[in-house]
Amino acid sequence: MKKDKKLNQWFWKWHFIAGIISLPFVLVLSITGAIYLFKPDVEKEAIANIQNIESTQAITVSYEKQYANAKEYLKKKPNTLILNNEVAKSNEFISGRFGGKKSVFVNKYTGKVSGSFSAKNTWMYTVRKLHGELLGGKVGTKIVELIASWMVVLILTGLYIWWPFSKGIRGVFIIRFKEGRRTLYRDLHAVTGFWISILLLIILAGGFPWTDVFGSNFKWVQKVTNTGYPKTWNGRDLTSVLKEKRITIEEMVLIAKQQNLPGVISLGFPKSAKSTFSISNQTFPLDAQKMLHFDQYSGKLVKEHTWNDVGFLMRGRMWVMAFHQGEFGAWNWWLMFGIAIALTAMSLAAIISFFHRKQKGSWGVPKVSTKFKLTKNNIILIIGLSILFPMFGFSVILIFLYEKFRVLKWNN
């Protein structure tokens, strides 16, 4: 590919400006992202102190009694039971979802509540809020989305700038360690950026579904194209045939065990007298997941969903989100941790490189030829990115208006 020198300078200018503004936020996101990868270990240790019990008795208290005690402790009905076959662990009843989720652990031998756990009460929850919204609520979420959108642009423009004008691999694929500090830090940023660029784009794709604007638009596309979860996945519009007596939780636990599902199995309780019990499993690979709904009075299967029933956009979304969190095993965890460290290092290298090239009294913003004009393809690319990433598009409009105002002021 032959590079256009004028376009290269224009890309370099905006890569430079966007980088200077974004880098502090990118550092926060990469560092908190690396820390948040330890969330399962932190929560596992905290829960173990509550859930682990002595199995001194052979007879367990009924699930109905355990449910009643969990309900009394929570002051509301639990919505889920996590199936547990380990003799030295309490049973976990869950109330709420997402950030409002709270687990209550009931000793299966005594029926007494041994404690509760809520992720909101851990220091890791603060890390999550810092990573996802900079502790700034809705405004912070949109700032993170804006930075993530510009990170995509930084990667694309960075790859163009990185592409060499002449042949050779040093400074392109290999870092030059013996040609001075300025060259070293430039290579640490540019060469490292090249090697992790594709993975960074996938990681960003895994983060965008959590954002406000892009995330809402993505859900809307899933809805109108029918490429999300099936309508009945969570039991919507499914009903049980009303009878005098509901089957017991013990009977439903037995039915759940008979399904031989891999991974962590959840038993969802009926939300009303007409709704159903649900059985689901959380496991990897994702295509081994199922969702089954049973009549709460007869125990008969009402609806079975497999991963094949899930639309391709939702399947893709769940895959990149799981990849983003390092959930596919040790290889995925170490890869995410390594990318977070590499992103931190290349961001710091960019800052140091900036101070090495910066001249006194100047920001060192790259100059662009006054004869340079955007081509039709450049404009189409900018419009396309603006539609895909609305927060980026909003910032482009502000930049365009600022540039017009600056030119008018200069001419006057």
C-alpha positions as a Python dict, from the first residue, in 0.01 Angstrom:
ca = {
    (1, 'M'): (0, 0, 0),
    (2, 'K'): (142, 337, -106),
    (3, 'K'): (89, 606, 156),
    (4, 'D'): (-41, 956, 88),
    (5, 'K'): (196, 1192, 274),
    (6, 'K'): (-64, 1467, 316),
    (7, 'L'): (-327, 1222, 444),
    (8, 'N'): (-64, 1073, 675),
    (9, 'Q'): (1, 1419, 825),
    (10, 'W'): (-373, 1482, 868),
    (11, 'F'): (-418, 1145, 1039),
    (12, 'W'): (-108, 1213, 1250),
    (13, 'K'): (-247, 1550, 1361),
    (14, 'W'): (-577, 1407, 1483),
    (15, 'H'): (-415, 1094, 1623),
    (16, 'F'): (-188, 1325, 1823),
    (17, 'I'): (-468, 1555, 1950),
    (18, 'A'): (-708, 1269, 2031),
    (19, 'G'): (-426, 1079, 2199),
    (20, 'I'): (-326, 1369, 2424),
    (21, 'I'): (-687, 1410, 2538),
    (22, 'S'): (-765, 1038, 2569),
    (23, 'L'): (-446, 899, 2723),
    (24, 'P'): (-526, 978, 3090),
    (25, 'F'): (-861, 800, 3051),
    (26, 'V'): (-707, 510, 2858),
    (27, 'L'): (-459, 460, 3143),
    (28, 'V'): (-746, 449, 3394),
    (29, 'L'): (-939, 198, 3179),
    (30, 'S'): (-638, -29, 3119),
    (31, 'I'): (-525, -32, 3484),
    (32, 'T'): (-876, -84, 3627),
    (33, 'G'): (-942, -345, 3358),
    (34, 'A'): (-635, -541, 3468),
    (35, 'I'): (-743, -520, 3833),
    (36, 'Y'): (-1104, -618, 3756),
    (37, 'L'): (-985, -945, 3602),
    (38, 'F'): (-921, -1056, 3962),
    (39, 'K'): (-1289, -1006, 4053),
    (40, 'P'): (-1380, -1380, 4051),
    (41, 'D'): (-1092, -1458, 4288),
    (42, 'V'): (-1180, -1173, 4525),
    (43, 'E'): (-1548, -1269, 4535),
    (44, 'K'): (-1473, -1641, 4565),
    (45, 'E'): (-1262, -1580, 4874),
    (46, 'A'): (-1525, -1351, 5031),
    (47, 'I'): (-1806, -1599, 4961),
    (48, 'A'): (-1605, -1899, 5088),
    (49, 'N'): (-1589, -1742, 5435),
    (50, 'I'): (-1970, -1736, 5440),
    (51, 'Q'): (-2066, -2045, 5241),
    (52, 'N'): (-1829, -2306, 5383),
    (53, 'I'): (-1989, -2510, 5664),
    (54, 'E'): (-1924, -2826, 5865),
    (55, 'S'): (-2114, -3129, 5739),
    (56, 'T'): (-2176, -3291, 6077),
    (57, 'Q'): (-2527, -3417, 5995),
    (58, 'A'): (-2655, -3661, 5737),
    (59, 'I'): (-3007, -3516, 5713),
    (60, 'T'): (-3066, -3182, 5542),
    (61, 'V'): (-3346, -2932, 5598),
    (62, 'S'): (-3604, -2918, 5318),
    (63, 'Y'): (-3553, -2668, 5037),
    (64, 'E'): (-3895, -2522, 5121),
    (65, 'K'): (-3775, -2440, 5473),
    (66, 'Q'): (-3445, -2300, 5342),
    (67, 'Y'): (-3639, -2087, 5091),
    (68, 'A'): (-3866, -1954, 5367),
    (69, 'N'): (-3567, -1860, 5586),
    (70, 'A'): (-3392, -1689, 5294),
    (71, 'K'): (-3713, -1498, 5217),
    (72, 'E'): (-3744, -1387, 5579),
    (73, 'Y'): (-3380, -1270, 5582),
    (74, 'L'): (-3412, -1081, 5253),
    (75, 'K'): (-3756, -935, 5338),
    (76, 'K'): (-3862, -1041, 4987),
    (77, 'K'): (-3884, -1353, 4772),
    (78, 'P'): (-3561, -1500, 4631),
    (79, 'N'): (-3578, -1543, 4255),
    (80, 'T'): (-3307, -1807, 4207),
    (81, 'L'): (-3145, -2107, 4375),
    (82, 'I'): (-2795, -2212, 4269),
    (83, 'L'): (-2778, -2592, 4272),
    (84, 'N'): (-2509, -2718, 4505),
    (85, 'N'): (-2402, -3080, 4549),
    (86, 'E'): (-2112, -3010, 4784),
    (87, 'V'): (-2175, -3135, 5137),
    (88, 'A'): (-1961, -2866, 5304),
    (89, 'K'): (-2128, -2566, 5141),
    (90, 'S'): (-2446, -2372, 5221),
    (91, 'N'): (-2712, -2331, 4956),
    (92, 'E'): (-2720, -1997, 4774),
    (93, 'F'): (-3048, -1812, 4722),
    (94, 'I'): (-3038, -1499, 4505),
    (95, 'S'): (-3255, -1190, 4497),
    (96, 'G'): (-3234, -916, 4235),
    (97, 'R'): (-3025, -888, 3920),
    (98, 'F'): (-2712, -714, 3794),
    (99, 'G'): (-2594, -441, 4036),
    (100, 'G'): (-2885, -508, 4275),
    (101, 'K'): (-2808, -878, 4307),
    (102, 'K'): (-2776, -1016, 4661),
    (103, 'S'): (-2693, -1372, 4767),
    (104, 'V'): (-2809, -1531, 5092),
    (105, 'F'): (-2646, -1854, 5211),
    (106, 'V'): (-2854, -2103, 5408),
    (107, 'N'): (-2699, -2392, 5602),
    (108, 'K'): (-2857, -2701, 5446),
    (109, 'Y'): (-2830, -2897, 5775),
    (110, 'T'): (-2968, -2640, 6019),
    (111, 'G'): (-3174, -2418, 5790),
    (112, 'K'): (-3012, -2109, 5941),
    (113, 'V'): (-2880, -1822, 5730),
    (114, 'S'): (-2500, -1827, 5750),
    (115, 'G'): (-2455, -1488, 5585),
    (116, 'S'): (-2510, -1280, 5273),
    (117, 'F'): (-2301, -1136, 4994),
    (118, 'S'): (-2350, -841, 4759),
    (119, 'A'): (-2088, -736, 4505),
    (120, 'K'): (-2185, -374, 4574),
    (121, 'N'): (-2028, -401, 4919),
    (122, 'T'): (-1681, -497, 4790),
    (123, 'W'): (-1391, -274, 4684),
    (124, 'M'): (-1397, -451, 4347),
    (125, 'Y'): (-1736, -289, 4280),
    (126, 'T'): (-1567, 51, 4305),
    (127, 'V'): (-1308, -67, 4050),
    (128, 'R'): (-1595, -174, 3823),
    (129, 'K'): (-1763, 165, 3855),
    (130, 'L'): (-1434, 341, 3787),
    (131, 'H'): (-1374, 124, 3480),
    (132, 'G'): (-1727, 158, 3344),
    (133, 'E'): (-1825, 512, 3435),
    (134, 'L'): (-1527, 685, 3601),
    (135, 'L'): (-1741, 704, 3919),
    (136, 'G'): (-1948, 964, 3733),
    (137, 'G'): (-2280, 786, 3680),
    (138, 'K'): (-2455, 847, 3346),
    (139, 'V'): (-2218, 1129, 3251),
    (140, 'G'): (-1916, 913, 3330),
    (141, 'T'): (-2057, 627, 3122),
    (142, 'K'): (-2087, 856, 2821),
    (143, 'I'): (-1731, 984, 2869),
    (144, 'V'): (-1606, 623, 2871),
    (145, 'E'): (-1809, 554, 2556),
    (146, 'L'): (-1662, 864, 2390),
    (147, 'I'): (-1306, 759, 2482),
    (148, 'A'): (-1370, 401, 2364),
    (149, 'S'): (-1505, 535, 2032),
    (150, 'W'): (-1197, 749, 1984),
    (151, 'M'): (-979, 451, 2075),
    (152, 'V'): (-1116, 276, 1766),
    (153, 'V'): (-1020, 584, 1561),
    (154, 'L'): (-678, 598, 1731),
    (155, 'I'): (-615, 234, 1637),
    (156, 'L'): (-720, 284, 1273),
    (157, 'T'): (-525, 608, 1226),
    (158, 'G'): (-234, 462, 1422),
    (159, 'L'): (-211, 166, 1184),
    (160, 'Y'): (-202, 402, 885),
    (161, 'I'): (68, 618, 1046),
    (162, 'W'): (263, 305, 1147),
    (163, 'W'): (265, 170, 788),
    (164, 'P'): (616, 248, 655),
    (165, 'F'): (697, 468, 357),
    (166, 'S'): (996, 244, 282),
    (167, 'K'): (1077, -125, 322),
    (168, 'G'): (1229, -270, 638),
    (169, 'I'): (1116, -435, 960),
    (170, 'R'): (1307, -241, 1228),
    (171, 'G'): (1079, 20, 1383),
    (172, 'V'): (787, -149, 1207),
    (173, 'F'): (769, -502, 1348),
    (174, 'I'): (1070, -489, 1579),
    (175, 'I'): (1144, -230, 1850),
    (176, 'R'): (1474, -43, 1808),
    (177, 'F'): (1645, -46, 2147),
    (178, 'K'): (1979, 112, 2049),
    (179, 'E'): (1884, 427, 1858),
    (180, 'G'): (1816, 669, 2140),
    (181, 'R'): (1535, 723, 2386),
    (182, 'R'): (1310, 916, 2150),
    (183, 'T'): (1318, 632, 1895),
    (184, 'L'): (1279, 370, 2168),
    (185, 'Y'): (964, 524, 2317),
    (186, 'R'): (821, 588, 1971),
    (187, 'D'): (869, 218, 1887),
    (188, 'L'): (735, 99, 2223),
    (189, 'H'): (415, 286, 2139),
    (190, 'A'): (386, 221, 1764),
    (191, 'V'): (522, -134, 1732),
    (192, 'T'): (341, -259, 2043),
    (193, 'G'): (25, -91, 1913),
    (194, 'F'): (54, -279, 1585),
    (195, 'W'): (94, -620, 1750),
    (196, 'I'): (-207, -580, 1981),
    (197, 'S'): (-430, -372, 1748),
    (198, 'I'): (-666, -651, 1635),
    (199, 'L'): (-708, -784, 1989),
    (200, 'L'): (-773, -430, 2115),
    (201, 'L'): (-1054, -387, 1861),
    (202, 'I'): (-1211, -717, 1975),
    (203, 'I'): (-1179, -612, 2341),
    (204, 'L'): (-1342, -277, 2262),
    (205, 'A'): (-1621, -462, 2081),
    (206, 'G'): (-1674, -657, 2403),
    (207, 'G'): (-1708, -335, 2603),
    (208, 'F'): (-1942, -138, 2376),
    (209, 'P'): (-2259, -341, 2459),
    (210, 'W'): (-2238, -200, 2815),
    (211, 'T'): (-2239, 161, 2693),
    (212, 'D'): (-2545, 386, 2696),
    (213, 'V'): (-2582, 512, 2339),
    (214, 'F'): (-2415, 238, 2134),
    (215, 'G'): (-2552, -30, 2369),
    (216, 'S'): (-2910, 99, 2336),
    (217, 'N'): (-2879, 120, 1957),
    (218, 'F'): (-2738, -232, 1942),
    (219, 'K'): (-3030, -368, 2147),
    (220, 'W'): (-3273, -188, 1915),
    (221, 'V'): (-3110, -348, 1609),
    (222, 'Q'): (-3134, -689, 1778),
    (223, 'K'): (-3502, -631, 1845),
    (224, 'V'): (-3603, -518, 1495),
    (225, 'T'): (-3394, -789, 1326),
    (226, 'N'): (-3502, -1060, 1573),
    (227, 'T'): (-3138, -1154, 1635),
    (228, 'G'): (-3140, -1142, 2016),
    (229, 'Y'): (-3274, -1391, 2268),
    (230, 'P'): (-3602, -1563, 2173),
    (231, 'K'): (-3908, -1395, 2321),
    (232, 'T'): (-3970, -1694, 2548),
    (233, 'W'): (-3607, -1737, 2663),
    (234, 'N'): (-3679, -1589, 3008),
    (235, 'G'): (-4028, -1738, 3032),
    (236, 'R'): (-4219, -1448, 2882),
    (237, 'D'): (-4565, -1556, 2754),
    (238, 'L'): (-4513, -1907, 2897),
    (239, 'T'): (-4774, -2028, 3145),
    (240, 'S'): (-4843, -2315, 3382),
    (241, 'V'): (-5180, -2492, 3397),
    (242, 'L'): (-5335, -2378, 3724),
    (243, 'K'): (-5393, -2648, 3986),
    (244, 'E'): (-5447, -2655, 4361),
    (245, 'K'): (-5095, -2751, 4460),
    (246, 'R'): (-4754, -2657, 4319),
    (247, 'I'): (-4477, -2916, 4307),
    (248, 'T'): (-4210, -2873, 4575),
    (249, 'I'): (-3867, -2719, 4529),
    (250, 'E'): (-3724, -3065, 4614),
    (251, 'E'): (-3903, -3211, 4313),
    (252, 'M'): (-3779, -2931, 4087),
    (253, 'V'): (-3420, -2975, 4210),
    (254, 'L'): (-3446, -3346, 4121),
    (255, 'I'): (-3578, -3255, 3773),
    (256, 'A'): (-3291, -3007, 3731),
    (257, 'K'): (-3032, -3270, 3823),
    (258, 'Q'): (-3185, -3514, 3575),
    (259, 'Q'): (-3106, -3273, 3290),
    (260, 'N'): (-2730, -3341, 3336),
    (261, 'L'): (-2640, -2985, 3237),
    (262, 'P'): (-2274, -2879, 3255),
    (263, 'G'): (-2152, -2578, 3453),
    (264, 'V'): (-2331, -2379, 3723),
    (265, 'I'): (-2702, -2467, 3728),
    (266, 'S'): (-2966, -2215, 3838),
    (267, 'L'): (-3325, -2286, 3935),
    (268, 'G'): (-3548, -1985, 3877),
    (269, 'F'): (-3866, -1961, 4087),
    (270, 'P'): (-4206, -1873, 3936),
    (271, 'K'): (-4285, -1500, 3944),
    (272, 'S'): (-4660, -1558, 3971),
    (273, 'A'): (-4921, -1832, 4005),
    (274, 'K'): (-4929, -1874, 3625),
    (275, 'S'): (-4559, -1855, 3540),
    (276, 'T'): (-4303, -2136, 3523),
    (277, 'F'): (-3998, -2274, 3696),
    (278, 'S'): (-3683, -2224, 3489),
    (279, 'I'): (-3359, -2421, 3476),
    (280, 'S'): (-3049, -2275, 3313),
    (281, 'N'): (-2675, -2335, 3314),
    (282, 'Q'): (-2379, -2103, 3287),
    (283, 'T'): (-2087, -2270, 3116),
    (284, 'F'): (-1827, -2244, 2843),
    (285, 'P'): (-1834, -2301, 2554),
    (286, 'L'): (-2145, -2086, 2527),
    (287, 'D'): (-2320, -2324, 2286),
    (288, 'A'): (-2358, -2573, 2574),
    (289, 'Q'): (-2596, -2336, 2753),
    (290, 'K'): (-2966, -2416, 2776),
    (291, 'M'): (-3282, -2259, 2918),
    (292, 'L'): (-3570, -2489, 3015),
    (293, 'H'): (-3912, -2395, 3152),
    (294, 'F'): (-4135, -2629, 3351),
    (295, 'D'): (-4499, -2616, 3461),
    (296, 'Q'): (-4492, -2528, 3832),
    (297, 'Y'): (-4784, -2763, 3910),
    (298, 'S'): (-4710, -3073, 3703),
    (299, 'G'): (-4334, -3044, 3649),
    (300, 'K'): (-4382, -3103, 3276),
    (301, 'L'): (-4147, -2935, 3028),
    (302, 'V'): (-4316, -2630, 2874),
    (303, 'K'): (-4033, -2494, 2659),
    (304, 'E'): (-3671, -2585, 2590),
    (305, 'H'): (-3423, -2342, 2440),
    (306, 'T'): (-3070, -2421, 2325),
    (307, 'W'): (-2795, -2182, 2218),
    (308, 'N'): (-2900, -2240, 1856),
    (309, 'D'): (-3226, -2054, 1930),
    (310, 'V'): (-3031, -1737, 2015),
    (311, 'G'): (-2992, -1482, 1734),
    (312, 'F'): (-2648, -1436, 1578),
    (313, 'L'): (-2607, -1076, 1704),
    (314, 'M'): (-2673, -1183, 2063),
    (315, 'R'): (-2440, -1481, 2026),
    (316, 'G'): (-2168, -1253, 1892),
    (317, 'R'): (-2235, -1000, 2166),
    (318, 'M'): (-2216, -1259, 2444),
    (319, 'W'): (-1895, -1404, 2298),
    (320, 'V'): (-1706, -1072, 2280),
    (321, 'M'): (-1835, -969, 2626),
    (322, 'A'): (-1712, -1298, 2775),
    (323, 'F'): (-1380, -1260, 2591),
    (324, 'H'): (-1352, -903, 2723),
    (325, 'Q'): (-1378, -1039, 3079),
    (326, 'G'): (-1137, -1330, 3024),
    (327, 'E'): (-1404, -1593, 3092),
    (328, 'F'): (-1298, -1859, 2840),
    (329, 'G'): (-1031, -2006, 3063),
    (330, 'A'): (-675, -1939, 3176),
    (331, 'W'): (-552, -1860, 2822),
    (332, 'N'): (-820, -1591, 2784),
    (333, 'W'): (-752, -1445, 3131),
    (334, 'W'): (-377, -1419, 3074),
    (335, 'L'): (-431, -1274, 2727),
    (336, 'M'): (-659, -1000, 2864),
    (337, 'F'): (-418, -929, 3149),
    (338, 'G'): (-127, -911, 2905),
    (339, 'I'): (-316, -675, 2671),
    (340, 'A'): (-408, -449, 2966),
    (341, 'I'): (-42, -430, 3071),
    (342, 'A'): (71, -373, 2710),
    (343, 'L'): (-188, -95, 2664),
    (344, 'T'): (-70, 70, 2986),
    (345, 'A'): (294, 46, 2874),
    (346, 'M'): (233, 182, 2524),
    (347, 'S'): (22, 468, 2665),
    (348, 'L'): (301, 565, 2904),
    (349, 'A'): (550, 535, 2615),
    (350, 'A'): (333, 775, 2412),
    (351, 'I'): (338, 1031, 2694),
    (352, 'I'): (717, 1005, 2734),
    (353, 'S'): (762, 1020, 2355),
    (354, 'F'): (552, 1338, 2348),
    (355, 'F'): (780, 1512, 2598),
    (356, 'H'): (1087, 1399, 2403),
    (357, 'R'): (960, 1557, 2079),
    (358, 'K'): (785, 1859, 2235),
    (359, 'Q'): (969, 2188, 2192),
    (360, 'K'): (958, 2461, 2453),
    (361, 'G'): (661, 2693, 2408),
    (362, 'S'): (484, 2457, 2167),
    (363, 'W'): (249, 2160, 2196),
    (364, 'G'): (414, 2004, 1894),
    (365, 'V'): (89, 1945, 1705),
    (366, 'P'): (179, 1806, 1358),
    (367, 'K'): (134, 2053, 1073),
    (368, 'V'): (-102, 1977, 786),
    (369, 'S'): (-63, 2121, 437),
    (370, 'T'): (-312, 2399, 359),
    (371, 'K'): (-366, 2227, 23),
    (372, 'F'): (-489, 1907, 186),
    (373, 'K'): (-854, 1818, 127),
    (374, 'L'): (-1045, 1516, 245),
    (375, 'T'): (-1137, 1272, -30),
    (376, 'K'): (-1483, 1127, -80),
    (377, 'N'): (-1366, 796, 73),
    (378, 'N'): (-1229, 977, 381),
    (379, 'I'): (-1562, 1154, 433),
    (380, 'I'): (-1758, 829, 389),
    (381, 'L'): (-1532, 662, 649),
    (382, 'I'): (-1587, 945, 899),
    (383, 'I'): (-1965, 941, 844),
    (384, 'G'): (-1971, 561, 877),
    (385, 'L'): (-1780, 571, 1206),
    (386, 'S'): (-2005, 853, 1329),
    (387, 'I'): (-2317, 646, 1263),
    (388, 'L'): (-2168, 334, 1422),
    (389, 'F'): (-2034, 527, 1723),
    (390, 'P'): (-2275, 818, 1792),
    (391, 'M'): (-2059, 969, 2067),
    (392, 'F'): (-1771, 992, 1819),
    (393, 'G'): (-2009, 1148, 1566),
    (394, 'F'): (-2121, 1405, 1823),
    (395, 'S'): (-1759, 1500, 1895),
    (396, 'V'): (-1684, 1527, 1520),
    (397, 'I'): (-1971, 1777, 1483),
    (398, 'L'): (-1829, 1983, 1771),
    (399, 'I'): (-1480, 1973, 1615),
    (400, 'F'): (-1621, 2076, 1274),
    (401, 'L'): (-1810, 2371, 1427),
    (402, 'Y'): (-1503, 2477, 1624),
    (403, 'E'): (-1282, 2466, 1313),
    (404, 'K'): (-1536, 2673, 1115),
    (405, 'F'): (-1560, 2927, 1396),
    (406, 'R'): (-1179, 2945, 1425),
    (407, 'V'): (-1138, 3005, 1049),
    (408, 'L'): (-1408, 3275, 1048),
    (409, 'K'): (-1248, 3446, 1346),
    (410, 'W'): (-905, 3431, 1180),
    (411, 'N'): (-1040, 3576, 852),
    (412, 'N'): (-1207, 3861, 1038),
}
